[in-house]
Amino acid sequence: MTTKADKSCVIIGAGDATGAAIGRAFAREGFAACLSRRPRHSEALEALAQSIRADGGEAHALPVDARDESAMIALFEEIERDIAPVEVAVFNIGANVNFPITEMTARVYQKVWEMACFAGFLMGREAARVMTKRERGTIIFTGATASIRGGIGYAAFAGAKHGLRALAQSMARELGPKNIHVAHVIIDGMIDSDFIRQIHPDANAARAEDTILSPDEIAKNYVWLHNQPRSAWTHELDLRPWKENW
């Protein structure tokens, strides 16, 4: 494995939109972008890594099921051993599903929690374990409108995202005094992505009017959070388009 960077940024949930933009943004800052999502997306993950390398950055495709504790432990061990020390860790798994409460199965509820909350705990714990040894680092969790407000049909998603937000708060209070910056970012609105373009035919018009969130602009905020001086750290940041109702 070829590596040239002296620091790495792990992105758990490196999809086609926000996760990809975060990887590109940190690669431009000199980080080795360690991109991860479920193994069934291995080809797309490698294509993203290749695109970052084509632009002159360093990137590694590391497919992992983030709900698997042993796999997450092994992921951080591999990055620390073979790539570069983990300086930034970003949890970016969504699991946004809508089910009427009377049709919600226990399996659906549990799976959403595993993906959007439990996996965040696993990433946060493993990042904290390596960062506390060096007494530095940044851990960022991607939240959603559901982090602070449960909508109709989003019982599972809101429950998981509320839990992730609580996790971030607890970790921030525990790790802040150890010089580790923990932040939670509420993404309040639609993100310009393949999925949104498929279900919203007016997505192109929304992009032209800046009424849909740009992944690249989101990513700039993540880099800004990492670069904040510790005398004025932000824990929670909310991002939404200028015309979004909230």
Phi, psi and chi 1 to 4 in degrees:
 res  aa     phi    psi   chi1   chi2   chi3   chi4
   1 MET       -  119.4 -177.1 -180.0  -64.8      -
   2 THR   -85.3  128.8  -58.1      -      -      -
   3 THR  -141.8  142.6 -178.7      -      -      -
   4 LYS  -126.9  -18.0   58.6 -175.5  178.5 -178.1
   5 ALA   -77.3  153.6      -      -      -      -
   6 ASP  -103.5    9.2   60.0    0.1      -      -
   7 LYS  -155.0  154.2   54.8 -170.7  176.2 -178.2
   8 SER  -130.5  155.9   67.3      -      -      -
   9 CYS  -122.2  120.1  172.1      -      -      -
  10 VAL   -94.1  127.6 -178.5      -      -      -
  11 ILE  -117.3  109.6  -59.3  103.6      -      -
  12 ILE   -92.7  111.3  -55.8  -62.3      -      -
  13 GLY   101.4   50.2      -      -      -      -
  14 ALA   -89.3   76.3      -      -      -      -
  15 GLY   -83.7 -160.1      -      -      -      -
  16 ASP   -80.8  -14.4   70.2  -72.6      -      -
  17 ALA  -114.8  -96.5      -      -      -      -
  18 THR   -61.8  -48.4  -54.0      -      -      -
  19 GLY   -59.6  -42.1      -      -      -      -
  20 ALA   -63.8  -42.9      -      -      -      -
  21 ALA   -64.3  -38.1      -      -      -      -
  22 ILE   -64.4  -42.9  -66.6  168.5      -      -
  23 GLY   -60.2  -45.6      -      -      -      -
  24 ARG   -62.8  -42.4  -66.4 -170.7 -168.1   96.3
  25 ALA   -63.9  -43.9      -      -      -      -
  26 PHE   -74.0  -30.7  -83.4   98.8      -      -
  27 ALA   -62.5  -38.7      -      -      -      -
  28 ARG   -65.6  -23.0  -73.6 -166.7  -68.7  -91.4
  29 GLU   -87.5    4.5  -65.3  -72.4  -47.2      -
  30 GLY    95.9    9.5      -      -      -      -
  31 PHE   -87.4  152.1  -71.9   77.4      -      -
  32 ALA   -80.8  115.5      -      -      -      -
  33 ALA   -81.7  112.9      -      -      -      -
  34 CYS  -100.7  102.6  -62.5      -      -      -
  35 LEU   -97.7  128.8  -48.7  165.8      -      -
  36 SER  -137.8  139.8 -174.4      -      -      -
  37 ARG  -158.1 -177.6   61.1 -170.9  -59.0 -164.3
  38 ARG   -60.6  147.3  -76.5 -177.5  -72.8 -179.1
  39 PRO   -55.8  -26.9  -30.1   37.6      -      -
  40 ARG   -66.1  -14.3   72.0 -179.1 -172.3 -177.5
  41 HIS  -103.5   23.4  -60.7  -66.2      -      -
  42 SER   -58.6  -41.5  -66.4      -      -      -
  43 GLU   -65.4  -44.2  -70.1 -174.4    6.5      -
  44 ALA   -64.8  -36.0      -      -      -      -
  45 LEU   -65.9  -43.6 -161.3   63.6      -      -
  46 GLU   -66.5  -36.4  179.4   56.4   35.8      -
  47 ALA   -62.7  -40.1      -      -      -      -
  48 LEU   -63.6  -45.1  171.0   60.0      -      -
  49 ALA   -60.9  -41.6      -      -      -      -
  50 GLN   -64.3  -37.6  -71.0  179.6    2.1      -
  51 SER   -66.2  -36.6   71.7      -      -      -
  52 ILE   -67.6  -41.8  -68.2  173.6      -      -
  53 ARG   -65.3  -35.4  -68.3 -166.9  -68.9  -93.9
  54 ALA   -64.4  -26.2      -      -      -      -
  55 ASP   -89.2    5.8  -72.0  -23.7      -      -
  56 GLY    96.8    2.2      -      -      -      -
  57 GLY   -94.2  175.3      -      -      -      -
  58 GLU  -108.7  131.5 -179.6  176.8  -20.2      -
  59 ALA  -149.8  145.7      -      -      -      -
  60 HIS  -133.2  129.7  -54.8  -92.1      -      -
  61 ALA   -89.7  120.6      -      -      -      -
  62 LEU  -132.6   78.0  -56.9  164.7      -      -
  63 PRO   -65.9  131.3   21.5  -30.9      -      -
  64 VAL  -152.5  144.5  163.8      -      -      -
  65 ASP   -82.8  109.6 -175.1  -20.8      -      -
  66 ALA   -67.3  -10.7      -      -      -      -
  67 ARG   -85.8   -7.9  -58.6  168.7  -63.4  172.1
  68 ASP   -93.4  110.5 -175.4  -31.8      -      -
  69 GLU   -59.5  -47.6 -178.7  176.9   19.2      -
  70 SER   -64.6  -35.2   60.3      -      -      -
  71 ALA   -68.2  -38.1      -      -      -      -
  72 MET   -69.8  -38.7  -72.5  -66.5  -79.1      -
  73 ILE   -61.1  -46.0  -67.7  171.0      -      -
  74 ALA   -64.7  -35.3      -      -      -      -
  75 LEU   -60.2  -50.2  174.0   67.9      -      -
  76 PHE   -66.9  -35.9  -84.6   81.1      -      -
  77 GLU   -62.7  -41.9  -71.1  177.5  -13.7      -
  78 GLU   -64.9  -44.8  178.0 -176.8   -2.2      -
  79 ILE   -63.9  -46.0  -66.7  168.4      -      -
  80 GLU   -62.8  -37.9  -72.4  -83.2  -43.3      -
  81 ARG   -80.2  -42.4 -179.2 -174.1   64.4 -115.3
  82 ASP  -109.4  -15.4  -61.8  -24.7      -      -
  83 ILE  -117.0  -77.7  -60.0  177.4      -      -
  84 ALA  -169.7  156.4      -      -      -      -
  85 PRO   -55.2  139.6  -24.6   34.6      -      -
  86 VAL   -77.3  110.8  177.1      -      -      -
  87 GLU   -97.7  -30.0 -169.0   82.8    9.5      -
  88 VAL  -136.3  138.0  178.4      -      -      -
  89 ALA  -130.9  128.3      -      -      -      -
  90 VAL  -121.6  126.6  177.3      -      -      -
  91 PHE  -102.1  119.5 -177.5   76.9      -      -
  92 ASN  -133.6   27.5 -171.6   59.4      -      -
  93 ILE   -83.1  134.6  -66.3  178.4      -      -
  94 GLY   -94.0  -70.0      -      -      -      -
  95 ALA    66.0   39.9      -      -      -      -
  96 ASN   -81.8  104.2 -175.2  -11.5      -      -
  97 VAL  -129.3  153.1  -62.8      -      -      -
  98 ASN  -122.1  121.9 -175.5  -65.1      -      -
  99 PHE  -140.4  131.1  -82.4   93.7      -      -
 100 PRO   -57.8  143.4  -22.9   33.5      -      -
 101 ILE   -59.1  -33.7 -167.9   64.9      -      -
 102 THR   -74.1  -14.3   54.2      -      -      -
 103 GLU  -106.1   -2.7  -62.0  175.5   16.9      -
 104 MET   -72.7  124.5  176.3   82.9   66.7      -
 105 THR   -90.0  158.9   65.1      -      -      -
 106 ALA   -62.4  -35.6      -      -      -      -
 107 ARG   -66.2  -42.3  179.0   58.8 -170.5  137.8
 108 VAL   -62.0  -48.0  167.0      -      -      -
 109 TYR   -59.6  -45.1 -168.4   95.0      -      -
 110 GLN   -65.4  -41.3 -178.0  176.5  -12.3      -
 111 LYS   -64.6  -42.1 -174.9  175.6 -179.5  179.9
 112 VAL   -61.7  -42.5  170.9      -      -      -
 113 TRP   -63.3  -42.6  173.9   78.8      -      -
 114 GLU   -59.9  -43.4  -71.8  174.5   -9.6      -
 115 MET   -73.3  -44.9  -67.1  173.1   62.9      -
 116 ALA   -97.0  -11.5      -      -      -      -
 117 CYS  -127.9  -58.0 -172.6      -      -      -
 118 PHE   -59.5  -44.0  178.2   65.3      -      -
 119 ALA   -61.6  -33.8      -      -      -      -
 120 GLY   -64.2  -39.2      -      -      -      -
 121 PHE   -61.2  -46.0  151.1   70.6      -      -
 122 LEU   -61.1  -44.8  -68.3  176.7      -      -
 123 MET   -64.3  -45.9 -172.5 -146.1   76.4      -
 124 GLY   -60.7  -41.4      -      -      -      -
 125 ARG   -65.0  -46.0 -175.4 -170.2   68.4 -174.3
 126 GLU   -67.4  -38.0  -66.0  -48.7  -56.5      -
 127 ALA   -63.7  -43.6      -      -      -      -
 128 ALA   -62.5  -37.3      -      -      -      -
 129 ARG   -61.9  -39.8  -77.2  175.7  169.3  173.5
 130 VAL   -83.8  -32.1  -62.2      -      -      -
 131 MET   -73.9  -36.7  -69.8  177.7 -178.4      -
 132 THR   -63.9  -28.7   51.0      -      -      -
 133 LYS   -64.9  -32.7  -64.4  175.7 -176.3  177.8
 134 ARG   -99.4   -8.6  -65.5 -174.6  -74.6  -92.8
 135 GLU    57.7   44.0  -63.6 -174.2  -25.8      -
 136 ARG  -165.3  158.9   70.5  174.9 -171.5  -84.4
 137 GLY   142.7  168.1      -      -      -      -
 138 THR  -133.5  132.7  -59.2      -      -      -
 139 ILE  -122.7  123.0  -57.9  171.7      -      -
 140 ILE  -123.4  131.0  -56.5  174.7      -      -
 141 PHE  -110.5  131.6  -63.9   95.3      -      -
 142 THR   -88.0  118.9  -60.6      -      -      -
 143 GLY  -103.8 -169.0      -      -      -      -
 144 ALA  -150.4  176.2      -      -      -      -
 145 THR   -51.2  -37.8  -51.2      -      -      -
 146 ALA   -65.4  -12.2      -      -      -      -
 147 SER   -66.5  -25.9  -58.4      -      -      -
 148 ILE  -125.9   -7.5   54.6  174.7      -      -
 149 ARG  -149.9  121.8 -174.7  173.4   70.7 -112.3
 150 GLY   -85.0  118.9      -      -      -      -
 151 GLY   -94.7  169.2      -      -      -      -
 152 ILE   -60.6  125.7  -63.2  171.5      -      -
 153 GLY    84.1   -0.8      -      -      -      -
 154 TYR  -112.9   35.9  -69.1  100.9      -      -
 155 ALA   -59.5  -45.7      -      -      -      -
 156 ALA   -68.1  -47.3      -      -      -      -
 157 PHE   -63.5  -45.5 -174.0   53.4      -      -
 158 ALA   -65.3  -41.0      -      -      -      -
 159 GLY   -60.1  -43.3      -      -      -      -
 160 ALA   -68.0  -43.5      -      -      -      -
 161 LYS   -71.6  -33.8  -75.7  -62.6 -173.9 -179.6
 162 HIS   -61.1  -42.6  -89.5   65.6      -      -
 163 GLY   -63.5  -40.3      -      -      -      -
 164 LEU   -63.9  -38.9 -172.7   72.4      -      -
 165 ARG   -64.2  -42.0 -174.4 -175.9 -172.5 -142.1
 166 ALA   -64.0  -40.8      -      -      -      -
 167 LEU   -57.5  -46.8  169.8   73.2      -      -
 168 ALA   -61.6  -42.0      -      -      -      -
 169 GLN   -62.6  -46.1  -71.9 -178.7    1.5      -
 170 SER   -63.4  -42.9  -66.1      -      -      -
 171 MET   -65.4  -38.1  -72.5 -178.8   57.8      -
 172 ALA   -62.4  -42.1      -      -      -      -
 173 ARG   -69.1  -33.6  -68.5 -176.1  171.1   96.9
 174 GLU   -79.6  -39.9  179.5  177.2  -11.3      -
 175 LEU   -95.9  -20.4  -61.5  175.8      -      -
 176 GLY   -53.7  -48.2      -      -      -      -
 177 PRO   -64.8  -10.6  -24.6   35.9      -      -
 178 LYS  -100.1   15.1  -61.5  178.6 -178.8  179.4
 179 ASN    70.4   29.3 -162.1   38.3      -      -
 180 ILE  -115.2  121.7  -62.4  168.4      -      -
 181 HIS   -87.7  117.9 -175.7 -172.7      -      -
 182 VAL  -111.9  125.1 -179.9      -      -      -
 183 ALA  -129.9  151.6      -      -      -      -
 184 HIS  -125.8  125.3  178.8 -105.7      -      -
 185 VAL  -113.4  118.5 -177.7      -      -      -
 186 ILE   -89.1  113.8  -62.6  171.3      -      -
 187 ILE   -93.4  104.3  -52.3  -62.1      -      -
 188 ASP  -106.9   87.0 -176.5   21.9      -      -
 189 GLY   145.0  171.4      -      -      -      -
 190 MET   -72.7  140.8  -68.4 -170.6  -59.3      -
 191 ILE  -103.5  137.3  -59.2  171.5      -      -
 192 ASP   -66.4  103.4 -170.6    6.5      -      -
 193 SER  -147.3  169.5   62.9      -      -      -
 194 ASP   -58.7  -42.3  -71.3  -18.2      -      -
 195 PHE   -61.6  -47.1  172.8   71.5      -      -
 196 ILE   -65.8  -38.6  -68.3  -62.1      -      -
 197 ARG   -65.6  -27.5  -73.8 -170.3  -70.4  -87.1
 198 GLN   -74.4  -36.7  -70.1  170.4    7.6      -
 199 ILE   -99.3  -11.9   63.5  174.0      -      -
 200 HIS  -125.8   99.0  -71.9  -78.6      -      -
 201 PRO   -62.9  -16.9   21.2  -32.2      -      -
 202 ASP   -94.4   16.0   59.2  -13.9      -      -
 203 ALA   -61.4  -37.1      -      -      -      -
 204 ASN   -64.5  -40.0  -71.8  -27.2      -      -
 205 ALA   -65.9  -39.4      -      -      -      -
 206 ALA   -63.2  -38.8      -      -      -      -
 207 ARG   -63.4  -42.4 -174.4 -169.7  -52.0  112.1
 208 ALA   -64.3  -29.5      -      -      -      -
 209 GLU   -96.7    2.2  -63.6  174.3    0.1      -
 210 ASP    60.7   35.7  -66.7  -32.4      -      -
 211 THR  -106.7   14.8   55.7      -      -      -
 212 ILE  -134.6  142.6 -171.7  170.1      -      -
 213 LEU   -69.2  131.1  -77.8  147.2      -      -
 214 SER   -86.1  124.2  162.5      -      -      -
 215 PRO   -56.3  -37.9  -26.9   36.3      -      -
 216 ASP   -65.2  -37.9  -70.4  -24.7      -      -
 217 GLU   -71.0  -35.6  -64.3  -55.9  -39.1      -
 218 ILE   -60.3  -47.6  -67.3  172.1      -      -
 219 ALA   -60.2  -37.1      -      -      -      -
 220 LYS   -59.5  -36.7  -71.0  177.6 -176.5  177.7
 221 ASN   -68.0  -33.5  -80.5  -83.7      -      -
 222 TYR   -67.0  -42.2  -77.9   51.7      -      -
 223 VAL   -63.5  -41.1  172.0      -      -      -
 224 TRP   -61.0  -41.9  172.5   73.4      -      -
 225 LEU   -59.5  -43.6  -76.7  169.0      -      -
 226 HIS   -64.4  -36.2  171.3   64.2      -      -
 227 ASN   -84.8   -2.8  -71.0  -30.9      -      -
 228 GLN   -59.9  139.1  -82.1 -173.0  -38.1      -
 229 PRO   -68.1  144.4   23.3  -32.3      -      -
 230 ARG   -70.7   -8.7   63.3 -178.7 -178.1  176.6
 231 SER   -75.0  -10.8   64.0      -      -      -
 232 ALA  -150.5   65.4      -      -      -      -
 233 TRP   -80.0  140.9  -87.2  -11.2      -      -
 234 THR   -94.6  130.1  -65.6      -      -      -
 235 HIS   -91.1  -50.0  169.3   63.6      -      -
 236 GLU  -120.4  131.8 -170.5  159.0   77.7      -
 237 LEU  -129.5  133.1  176.7   70.1      -      -
 238 ASP  -114.1  137.2   54.8  -15.1      -      -
 239 LEU  -124.9  131.3  -59.5  173.2      -      -
 240 ARG  -155.5  155.5   64.0 -179.2   61.3   85.3
 241 PRO   -65.5  159.0  -21.3   33.2      -      -
 242 TRP   -63.2  -25.0   62.9  -71.2      -      -
 243 LYS  -106.1    9.2  -67.7 -176.8   73.8  173.2
 244 GLU   -69.0  132.9 -174.9   75.4   20.1      -
 245 ASN   -75.8  135.9  -66.9  -36.7      -      -
 246 TRP  -154.1      -   60.6  -68.3      -      -
